[in-house]
Structure formats: structure tokens, C-alpha cells
Amino acid sequence: MKAPSNAIATKTAICEAVEVVLRRQRNEWSLFSRLDVDVVHSIFEAALDMDQIHDPSFLLENLDEHRHQLFRMRSVSTSWNKFLLSSPRYWRVIDIKSPSAVTSAAIERSGSSNLCIFCSGHLPAQKPPELVSEAMRSCISRIQTLRSDDYRAYLFCRSLLGSRTPALRTLELMGETIEADDFIEPLGDLSSIRNLAASWWQPPSDA
């Protein structure tokens, strides 16, 4: 049994801990209570380089860093996390290397926004076209940017281009050696493309 003084000290410590938590929560929400929502969006968009995600000169490594920065910002506080999760504009960048559950969640959170689909670095293994998830197929018409520097993602990306892609403006793909009898997903209408970079594959003449 604790001595009275120890019991009081324990209760005091608990009360102080609760006060710290409440103060932290008040501080978290004070940012949003003092600033206009548009101002908060401007701050977050600058931190995440949102104005550059569809820029073909924006390095693929920076797109990867964008995703890491997003998750770091989510971990700052509960209020930041809720704000980011409820804002479709921050979920427009999709990494092909991510597990299907992660990409599906990001696609759902992106709402109706146009997407930037990318693959930077190396896939752990060849990603066949049949692994394109239903969520990914459902958003093909919203893909504005499709970029990859990994030949192992080539057929996977080609499978995304077989359907109508009216929003597609930037296409950057590295091809791979294809056997003569291998089936290659046919390309759809690529006339909407404004920025094209093709390595080791031949795009159609109308692209």
C-alpha cells in the first residue's frame, strides 16, 4: 500500500500529464482556429511541392520524397492527420511500388483529383499487368502523369494505357526487352499527351 505522500505525488503526476495532453491538443487546433483554411492549404501545399507533382522536370526522387513528407506531416499531430486525410488534393501521388492496399486507400482519398502515378528506383520483382488493382483500373481516366524509370514496371504501365486516358499529359516510361511471342497490352489514344519521354520502346506516331 502506497503512503499518502506517494499517492498524492502519483495523482499530481497524472494530473500534470493530462494537462500536458490537453495543452498540446489546444495548441494543435489553434493553428486551424487562427488561420483561414485556404492559408493552411497554402502552407501544406508548399511543404509538399503540390504545384510541381505534374511537372515533367520534377525529379522522380522528389515524388518519392513527397510521399515520405506527407506521412511525416501526418505524424505531427492528430489534427494535422485528420486535415490531410480529409483533403483529396494531398493524395494525388501514387507509387506503383506500394502495396495494393496503400495505393487503393490513396486513390479513394484522392476523390476526383487527377493523379500522378510513378515508379522510382527498382521494383523488388517484375510487376505483371494482371496485378493492376481494381482501384487502379477505376482511376485510369484521371491519370494526368505516368512516369517510371524502371523497366520492370513497363508492362504494368502499358496495361494502364490500354484504356481511354483523356487526362494524360505527361508520359515517361523505360521499356524492356520483349520476346517476339510475348503479348503486349495495346495502347489506347495517346493524343492528349504534351510531354513524352520514351526509353527503349517505340510510342505510336499520334502520341
Summary of the structure (lengths in Angstrom):
residues: 207
radius of gyration: 22.9
end to end distance: 79.9
largest distance: 85.8
contacts: 570
relative contact order: 0.09
helix: 50%
strand: 12%
